[in-house]
């Protein structure tokens, strides 16, 4: 099998050509990417469910808007915590993924992480790809791959994240941010 260059910690930004409704204008943070497949969470799909409704003890630490996000179409009954923790060392119950971004073990007592947390988001489900599947989608032009920033995880306006991430890119990619929601109305 061909070695896969890891995209862990980078963003997948759905191209306007991506027709899967699960990923329409999605911004996915890749939490793991290797030759065995890929796993990420959609950063811009808030649900109406508050964190307190499902993980009461974590609610005070969850960033605004304080709701659970739909991380993707896989395992919607499972919760993932993604947190930004500045500095070199993270606390017990947190595993660095990339830079200051890492996964929270939601079985850990929240008070062990509270002082270190820069931000926290809770996701129901995740986006997953089998071996070679994401690479095929990339070759087909379904995704743009761009660098993530710690603020992407905790964007206070997730509904604008797709445009914001594209807007900060250089060249023609920044122009994609102006792509209309419904091009047939142009």
Buried (B, 14 or more C-beta within 10 A) or exposed (E): EEEBEBBBBBBBBBBEEBEEEBBEBBBBBBBBBBEEBBBBBBBBBBBEBBBBEEBEEBBEBBBEBBBBBBBBBEEBEEBBBBBBBEEEEBBEBBEBBBEBBBBBEBEBEBEEBEEBBBBBBBBBBBBBBEEBEBBEBBEEEBBBEBEBBBEBBBBEEBEEBBBBBBBBBEEEBEEBBEBEEEEEEE
